[in-house]
Amino acid sequence: MANDEVILLDFWPSMFGMRLRIALAEKEIKYEYRDEDLRNKSPLLLQMNPIHKKIPVLIHNGKPICESIIGVEYIDEVWKDKAPFLPSDPYERAQARFWADYIDKKLYDSGRKLWTTKGGEQETAKKDFIECLKVLEGALGEKPYFGGGNFGCVDIALIGYYSWFYAYESYANISVEAECPKFVAWAKNCMLRDSVAKSLPDQHKVCEFVKVLRQKFGIE
């Protein structure tokens, strides 16, 4: 694996791209990072992901792996010399995949609506977002990570959202820590890992990015 060519096509504020950054860092894989201009997508991105034309795309020895959770599992299966992201027990592995799927289906949309909507629609989004975090708190329980003592797939799937919390709180006037203290404690624990701290952008930088988007969309 020493001579492998690994390229990541990404966009810096993408919580989906952050998953692959963290996974690669956890496995200590050297790779080339290419930040995409999503308004002017590169020929390589269009070639490697012709179906969805989206980031992130992991390119391993010229072969593309699309969709972030699929990419995380691919990294786990190819580079086995470090701690696994998924448990060995089939039932526990299925549960981890369930929660990763839950995050993708529930958290992204409600989080996006926190900064793209106003009034009643935003109030509904606030309720949905906090409710989703409380469900995840329940799944976490008293464990340090979703996988118990091991940082794994569900943690990787979820922690990127933490870099957006300042923007969510700023535009929706909520306090995630007040509503979901266990969730924030888990996030801060994850941030102690180099793989996470070095992969997530600064929360204030993300908030500035959101401000630009809001102006572009005519929300501000």
C-alpha positions in Angstrom: 0.0 0.0 0.0 3.1 2.2 0.3 2.9 3.2 -3.4 -0.8 3.8 -3.5 -2.0 7.0 -5.1 -4.8 8.5 -3.1 -6.6 11.7 -4.1 -9.5 13.4 -2.4 -11.8 15.7 -4.3 -13.5 17.8 -1.7 -14.9 21.2 -0.7 -13.6 22.6 2.6 -16.9 23.3 4.4 -18.5 19.9 3.4 -19.3 17.8 6.5 -19.4 14.9 4.0 -15.8 15.5 2.9 -14.7 15.9 6.5 -15.7 12.2 7.0 -13.1 11.1 4.5 -10.5 13.5 5.8 -10.9 12.1 9.3 -10.9 8.5 8.1 -7.7 9.0 6.1 -6.1 10.7 9.0 -7.1 7.9 11.4 -5.5 5.4 9.1 -2.5 7.7 8.6 -2.8 7.6 4.8 -1.0 10.2 2.8 -3.1 11.7 0.1 -3.5 14.6 -2.3 -6.2 17.0 -1.3 -8.0 19.0 -4.1 -10.5 21.6 -3.1 -13.2 21.9 -5.8 -14.9 25.0 -7.0 -18.5 23.7 -7.1 -19.6 26.5 -9.4 -16.9 25.4 -11.9 -16.4 21.7 -11.3 -13.2 20.2 -12.5 -13.0 17.8 -15.5 -11.6 15.2 -13.0 -14.7 15.5 -10.7 -17.1 15.1 -13.6 -15.1 12.2 -14.9 -14.8 10.4 -11.6 -18.4 11.0 -10.4 -20.4 11.3 -13.7 -23.7 10.2 -12.0 -24.0 12.7 -9.2 -21.2 15.1 -10.1 -20.7 15.8 -6.4 -17.9 15.8 -3.8 -16.4 14.1 -2.0 -14.8 11.6 -4.3 -12.0 9.3 -3.1 -9.7 8.3 -5.9 -7.5 5.2 -5.1 -5.1 4.3 -7.8 -7.2 5.9 -10.5 -10.5 4.3 -9.3 -13.3 6.5 -7.8 -15.2 5.8 -4.7 -18.3 8.1 -4.4 -20.5 8.8 -1.4 -18.9 9.6 1.9 -20.0 6.7 4.1 -19.2 4.2 1.3 -15.8 5.9 1.2 -15.2 5.6 4.9 -16.1 1.9 4.8 -13.8 1.5 1.8 -10.9 3.1 3.7 -11.6 0.8 6.6 -11.5 -2.3 4.4 -8.4 -1.5 2.4 -6.2 -0.2 5.2 -6.6 -2.7 8.0 -3.4 -2.1 9.9 -5.1 0.5 12.2 -8.1 0.2 14.5 -11.3 -0.7 12.5 -14.1 1.9 12.1 -16.8 -0.8 12.3 -17.3 -3.5 14.9 -16.6 -7.1 14.1 -20.0 -8.3 15.4 -22.5 -8.4 12.5 -25.4 -7.0 14.6 -23.3 -4.2 16.1 -22.0 -3.4 12.6 -25.6 -3.2 11.3 -26.5 -0.8 14.1 -23.6 1.4 13.3 -24.7 1.5 9.6 -28.3 2.3 10.8 -27.1 5.4 12.8 -24.9 6.6 9.9 -27.9 6.3 7.6 -30.1 8.1 10.2 -27.6 11.0 10.3 -27.7 11.4 6.5 -31.5 11.2 6.3 -32.4 13.4 9.3 -29.7 15.8 10.4 -28.5 17.4 7.2 -31.9 18.7 6.0 -33.0 20.1 9.4 -29.5 21.7 9.9 -29.7 23.3 6.5 -33.1 24.7 7.2 -31.8 26.5 10.4 -30.0 29.0 8.2 -32.0 28.9 5.0 -35.5 29.6 6.5 -37.3 32.1 8.7 -40.4 32.3 10.8 -42.5 29.2 11.3 -40.5 27.0 9.0 -37.3 27.8 10.9 -39.1 27.1 14.2 -40.1 23.7 12.9 -36.5 23.1 11.8 -35.2 24.0 15.2 -37.6 21.5 16.8 -36.6 18.8 14.3 -32.9 19.5 14.7 -32.9 19.3 18.5 -35.1 16.3 18.4 -32.6 14.5 16.1 -29.7 15.4 18.4 -31.6 14.1 21.4 -32.2 10.8 19.6 -28.5 10.6 18.9 -27.8 11.4 22.5 -29.9 8.4 23.5 -28.0 6.2 21.1 -24.7 7.5 22.6 -25.8 6.9 26.2 -22.9 7.2 28.6 -20.3 5.9 26.2 -17.3 8.1 25.1 -18.0 7.2 21.5 -20.9 5.7 19.6 -19.0 2.5 19.2 -18.2 2.3 22.9 -14.6 2.8 23.8 -13.6 3.0 20.1 -13.9 6.0 17.8 -15.6 4.6 14.8 -18.0 5.0 11.8 -20.9 6.8 13.5 -18.5 9.3 15.1 -16.9 9.9 11.8 -20.3 10.3 10.1 -21.5 12.8 12.7 -18.6 15.0 14.0 -18.3 17.1 10.8 -21.6 18.8 11.7 -20.0 20.2 14.8 -18.0 22.7 12.6 -21.4 24.1 11.5 -22.9 24.5 15.0 -21.8 28.2 15.4 -23.6 29.0 12.2 -26.6 27.0 13.2 -26.8 28.7 16.6 -26.1 32.2 15.1 -28.9 32.1 12.6 -31.4 30.1 14.4 -30.9 31.6 17.9 -30.4 28.3 19.6 -27.9 26.9 22.1 -27.1 23.3 21.3 -25.1 22.8 24.5 -28.1 24.0 26.6 -30.4 21.6 24.8 -28.1 18.7 24.3 -25.1 18.8 26.7 -24.2 15.2 26.3 -23.9 15.7 22.5 -21.6 18.7 22.9 -19.5 16.8 25.5 -19.1 14.0 23.0 -18.1 16.4 20.2 -15.5 18.1 22.4 -14.1 14.7 23.2 -13.8 13.9 19.5 -12.1 17.2 18.9 -9.3 16.0 21.2 -8.3 13.6 18.4 -5.7 15.0 16.0 -7.6 13.4 13.1 -10.7 15.4 13.9 -9.1 18.7 15.0 -7.0 18.9 11.9 -9.8 17.9 9.5 -12.6 20.2 10.7 -12.6 23.9 9.6 -12.9 26.7 12.1 -16.5 27.3 13.1 -16.3 31.0 12.6 -15.0 30.5 9.0 -17.9 28.2 8.3 -20.3 30.9 9.7 -18.8 33.4 7.3 -19.3 31.0 4.4 -22.9 30.6 5.5 -23.3 34.4 5.6 -22.1 34.6 2.0 -24.6 31.9 1.0 -27.5 33.6 2.7 -26.7 36.8 0.8 -26.5 34.9 -2.4 -29.8 33.2 -1.8 -31.4 36.5 -0.8 -32.1 35.5 2.8 -30.2 38.5 4.2 
